[in-house]
Amino acid sequence: MSVRILILANDPQYSRWLQHRIETFGGAFTALLRDLASVHSGARNLTRLDCDLLIAVLDFRINEDESSAGLLWLRDTVRSTDAPPLLVIAENGDELSAVQALRMGATDYLPRTLLTADRLVSCLHRCLVPTIAPLGNNGLPRDLVPGYTLLKKLGESTRAQVFLAHSTALGRNVALKVSRDANDALSNAAFQREYAAIKLLRHPAVVDIYDHGVHEGCEYIAMEYFPCGDLRARLQNPISVPQSLDYLQRIATALAVVHRAGIVHRDLKPPNIMLRENSQAVLIDFGLARNLQNEAQWTQVGTLQGSPYYMSPEQAQGLQLDGRSDLYGLGIILFEMLTGYRPFTGSTAVEVLQKHLDAPLPVLPAELAHHQPLINGLLAKDPSDRYGSADDLLRALAVAA
């Protein structure tokens, strides 16, 4: 029996396109259309007998009276305990409207401008997990951490797993990072470092953290979930030069916040840069971060950790680091955004690290040559030849603008 989806929208053409898109996913879904205005107040009476999932295409544009039609619709649509899950497809929205929509009863929120087939089908399954797949049958532990319902795995490493989870206390989805081994002292220490660093920073450019604890010996952190994905996914498609420079400015702004707090990230790479709907760059994964004001507590000189593609020469040698090491990683990211490829590659990690130490500075293609000073100022082998700080880089960008 197919899942019944009811689409509410004011644009008939877009409704039909959305209906067709959903039905191309196969016989698992059947989509029906209704005009949004016709069920404005009646939507409060919709139950799971009417449909298995409700999709509302809402406009969150702020009007002169500082209201928005989308939020008014959500406010007036009081949802009963038997209401179907609600997926909001948002026009003219931002991060604030996303938070407000989720607080007002939406199960998930997807910006219309970011809607792709993959994102749409992921949202459908995410909204429907409780109704079409009892937890435990999806291969995920039912009670890994009390108070969190696991929806899907987002990623994993040798020491941790990250899940999309629903927080009972918050009433919304979060990213739940859980250590793999209760006896792994290094992993648990990294969790404690990450929690301490993020709690110290508390800034929009740094991932928001909601909860931290230990369950059956395993550390966990509940933090902000980013439906727009990370910079690595964004790099799968070409990024224009203006967009690349905009991302550079946003990431540098985030690093300035981190460095002013006396912290070096030490693992700056595209997967650790998340994107909000307004393209704001947000830093995550502070498991390798080091507090310069309490150096011995965080990590020791001589310990080699991080991604070889984005590692500074001094980090590759296990030397003492400061914020200029993060700027080197940012330089690698900038080169990759501008050209579509990494400047230093190799068949082994050692070969890549050696290129960071010995290879000449990468040179941009001729049509991008006027941005070469940025690359030189970020990727100099000697830290003293780089920009002195993220603030220095931001000032240089302001002058060049």
N, C-alpha and C positions, 0 to 999 in steps of 0.2 A: 504494500500500500504506500503510495507516494506521500511525501510531506506537503501539506497544503499551505501555500504562502499567499497572503493577501497584501497587495501593493497599494499604498495610498499615496497619490501624488496629484498635483494640479496641472501637470504637463502631460497630456495624453500621449504625445509622441515619445517622450522619455519613458513613460510607463510601459508602452508597448515594447520599446527597446529592452528595458529591464526584464520584462516578462520573457521575451525571446532569449535573452542571455541566460536567464535562470533555467529555462527549459532545455537549453543546449547541454546542460550538465548531465542530462540523462533523465530516465523515468523516475528518479528518486524524488523529483520536485514537480509540483503543479502550481502555477502562479495565476491568481485571479486579480482583476484590476477594479479599483474603486476610486472615485474622485475624493481627494482629501477633504474638501470643504463639505461634502455631503455627509461625512461621518465625523465631523469635528467634535461634536459632543457625544455622538453615538458610539465613538470608539471606546468610551469608558465601559460600555456594556459587552464588548467583545470578549469571548472566553475561548478556551482551547476547543470547545465544540464548534466554533466558527472557523478557526484556522489554527495551524500549528506554529506559525510564525507571522508576525506583522512587520512589514517594511514601510516606513514612513519617510518620504522625501520632503525634508523641511528646510525652509529658508531662515537662516540665522542672521540676516542683515539687520543691523541696528537702525531703527527708524528715528525720526526727529524727537520723539518722546522717549527715546532710549529703551524702547521695547523691541522685541523681535517676534515675528510671526511663529517661528519654530518653537521658541521657548513658551510662548502663550499657548500653543497647541498642546505641548507637553504638560503645562500646568493645568489646563482644563481637562486633560484626559486622565482622570483618576483611574489607576489600574488596580483591579482586584487581585486577590491571591491566585485566582484561576485564570488570569490574563495570559495570553500567549507571549513568548519572548518578543521584544521589540528591537529591530535593527533600524537605526536612524542613518539615512544617507543625507549628508549635510551640504547645503549650498551656503557660501559666504560665511562659513564658520571659522572658528579659531580654537586654540587650546581651551580657553575659558568656556566657550559654548559646549565643547566636548565634555568637560567636567560637569557642567550644569545639566546637560542632557542625561548623563549617567546617574547623577544624583536624583533626577526626576523620574527615573524608572526605565530608561533605555538599557537594554542588555548589552548593546555594542553600538559603536559610532564609526562611520566611515565617510570621510570627505568625498564628495562627488568628483572633485578634480583628481583624486588619487584612485578612483575606482578602476580596477582591472579585473579580468576574469579570475585570476588566482586569489586576489584579495577578497573578491565577492564570495567565492566558494568557501574560503577560509572563515569568513564572517558567518556564513550560513551554518557551517558545521559547529562553529564556536557557540552560536546562539542556541543550537539544537542539541548539543551534547547531552544535557540533562533529560531530553525527551526521546531521543532516538538511539542513545547508546548508554545504558546504565554504567556508571563509573565502575571500573574493575574489568569491564569487557574491552576497554580500549588499550589495554596493556599497561596502564598507569596504576600505581598503588592507590588504593582508595583512601587510606588515612595516613599518608606520608607525614603530613604536619597537621595537627588538629586545627580546625577553623579555616582550612583552605581546601577547596575542591579543585583538583587538578583537571584541566581541560585539554591541554596538549603540551608536548615537549617542544621548547623553543630552541634549545641548544644544549651542548654538554662538552665537558673537557675531562681530562683524566681524574680531576678531583672534585668536580661539581656538575650538577645538572640544573638547568633553568627551565621552569615550567610557566606556561600561562595558567593562572589559577584564579579562582573566584574567592575573594575574602568575605567571609560571613560578617565580620565586624564592620568592614568598610562598605559592604554592599556593592562592590565593583571588582573588576578584574585587575590583577597585579601580576608582576613578574616575580616568581618565587624561586630563589636560588638556594639549593640545598647541597651540602657537602655529601660526597659519596660514602665516605668511610668514617665511622665514629672514632676510629683509632688513629686517624691521620692527623698528627699534631700540626704538620705544616699547612695542611688545608684549613684546619680550624683557626690557625694563627692568621692566615690570609683573610678569612672571613672577619675576624676581629679587626684587622687593619682596615679592611674596606668599610666596615660599619663606623669605625672611629673617624676615618677620613671624611666620609659623607656627612656624618652628624656635625663635624666641625665646619663644613663648608656652607650648607644650607643656602643655596642660591639657585635661581631658575636655570642657570647654565650647567648645573650638576643634578644628576638623577635624584629624585625625591625618594626618601626611604621611609617606610611605614612601620616596620616591625623587624625585630631581630631576636633570636632566641636559640635554644637548644632543645631538640626532641630526640629522646633515646640516643643521646650522645652525638647526634649530627647537628651541626650549625645550620641555620637558615636565615635568610634575609628576604623580606618582602619589600619590593620597591616598585616604582612607577613603571607602567607598561606603555610601550610606544607602538601603536598600531601602524604608524607611518614607516617603521623599519629603521635601518641603519645606513650609514654612508656606503658601506660595502655593497648593499643592494642597489643604492642609487648609482654607483659606479658601473653597474651592468649596462647602463645606457649612457650615451655621450653627455657630458656636462659642458655647457658653453663657457667661454672665458669669463663673462660677467658673473655667471653663477659660481664658477670656481673661486673667483675673488671674493664673492659674497660669503661663501662657505669659509674661506680663509679668515675673513674678518670675524665671523661668528665663532669659529673654533679658537682663534687667538683671544677673543674676549673671554671665553670660558677658561682658557689656560691662565689668563691674567688673574682671574678670581682664585684659581687653585694655587698659583704661585705666591700670591699675596698672603695666603694663609700658611705659607711655609711648606707646601706639599709639592712633590714632584710625582707626576702620574706614573711614569716609567713604562707604560704599555699603550702609548697613543697609536692607534691604528683604526682604519675605517669601521671594523665591527664594534669598536668601543665608542663610536660617535653616533648617537641616536638623533633622529630628526623628528621635530614636532611638525604639525600641519603648517605652521607659519615659517618653516624651514629653519627654525632656531636649532642650533647644534647643542646637544646635551651630552656631557661626558658620563660614561658609566665604567664599571669594572675597575675599582680602586684596590684590587687585591694585591697588586705589586707596589702600591703607592708608598712613598717614604716621606716621613715628617723630618724636615731638615733641622727642626729645633729639638728633636729627640732622636737623633740618628740611630743610636745603638739599639733603640727599642724596635725599629722597623725592619732593617735589613743590614746586612754586612757588606762592606766593600769586598769585591772579589766574587760575589754571587752573580751568576749570569742568568737573567730571566727576562722574558719579553719575546716579541716577534722579530726574527732576524731581518725581515724586509724593511722594518721601520726603526731599527736600533741604531743609536748614535755610535760613532767610533769609540767614545769613552765608555759607553755602556758595553759595547762588544769586548772591551778589554777589562771589564770588571772594575773600572775606576770609580772614584767618587763623582756623583752627579749633582747637577742643579737644574734649574728650569730651562737652561739652554739645550739640554738633552731632549726635552719634550719638543722644543722648537725645531730640532733636527727632524724628529718624526713628522712634525707638521710640514716641513719642507718636502719630505718624501710624498706625503699625501697631496700636497699642492702639485707637484710634478705629475703625479698619477691622474689628478683631476684634469690638468691641462692637456695631457698627451694621451691618456687612456692606457698607459702602461707604467710599470714600476721602473725606476732608473737602474736598480741593481738586482740582478737575478743570478741564479746558479743552480747546479744540480744537487748541491748539498747546502745545509745551513752554514757550515764552515766557509764554503766558497762565497756565499752571500756576505757573511760578516767580514771576510777579508776584503771584499770590494768596498765596503764602507770605510775601511782603513786606508786602502791603497789606490783605489780607482780614481781617475780624474773626476772633478765635479761634472755632473750631468749637464748637457747642453740642450736647451729647448730648440724645437724646429725654428727655422728662420722667421716664419710668420708670427712667432711668439717671442722673438728675441728681446723685445722691450720689457719683458717680464723676467729676464735673466737675472737682474740685480736682486730680485726677491729670492730666487733660487740660491744665488751665491751667499746671500745674507743668512739663509736658513741652513744650508748644507755644507758650510765651511767645515773642514776636518778639525780644525782647532776651535774649541768653543769661544775663545777670545775674539775670533774673527766673525762670529755670528752676531745677530741682533742680541743686545744685552739682556733683553727681557721681552715678554709678550707685549708689555706696554710700549716698548720701543718699536716693535713691529707695527702695532696699531697706529702709532704716530706717523710712521713711514707710509702706511696705507692712506692715512688721512691727507698727507701732503700730496701723494700721487693722484688722489681722486680728483 
